Amino acid sequence: MRFYAITILSVILAPVFAAVHMVLIKDLSFKPQDVSINPGDEVTWTNGDSFAHTATADAGSFDSGSIAPGASFSHTFATAATLPYHCTIHPFMLGKIEISVNATATTTTTTTTTTTTTTNKPSSGNTLNMPIKAILSIGGGIAALAQFL
């Protein structure tokens, strides 16, 4: 018996695992104040106050400009870093973005594969020599196309 498999990775898996993290600006504070994310994740700040705010990195790597009441600002963080930030209008408002690999909870997926061999016999008693094709879902956005001969 021959076994052929082609593994398809959902467009290099990175977009599958990117996440969006929400920060509410309310009552003159960032909620949550500190956010831990993975590289490639996005943070969205939404202004829930009745006056403007900003989300500005202390070192200048991102700056929302003025975020009007009810408006939002989003930024995607590409590399690992610790980025303290503040509101330039209200400098006592402080927050921090911690970007590190596996910053959020990880999930471990275990996959068990069971192989069953079936011989197809037509009513004439002859054994068929036809390939059997199947798509196996392995998990985590990965699938395999298998052909059994």
Stockholm file with secondary structure:
# STOCKHOLM 1.0

chainA/1-149         MRFYAITILSVILAPVFAAVHMVLIKDLSFKPQDVSINPGDEVTWTNGDSFAHTATADAGSFDSGSIAPGASFSHTFATAATLPYHCTIHPFMLGKIEISVNATATTTTTTTTTTTTTTNKPSSGNTLNMPIKAILSIGGGIAALAQFL
#=GR chainA/1-149 SS CCEEEEEEEGGGSHHHHCCEEEEEEETTEEESSEEEECTTCEEEEEECSSSCBCCEETTSSCBCCCBCTTCEEEEECCSCEEEEEECSSSTTCEEEEEECTTCSCCCCCCCCCCCCCCCCCCTTSCCCCCCEEEEEEEETTEEEEEEEC
#=GC SS_cons         CCEEEEEEEGGGSHHHHCCEEEEEEETTEEESSEEEECTTCEEEEEECSSSCBCCEETTSSCBCCCBCTTCEEEEECCSCEEEEEECSSSTTCEEEEEECTTCSCCCCCCCCCCCCCCCCCCTTSCCCCCCEEEEEEEETTEEEEEEEC
//
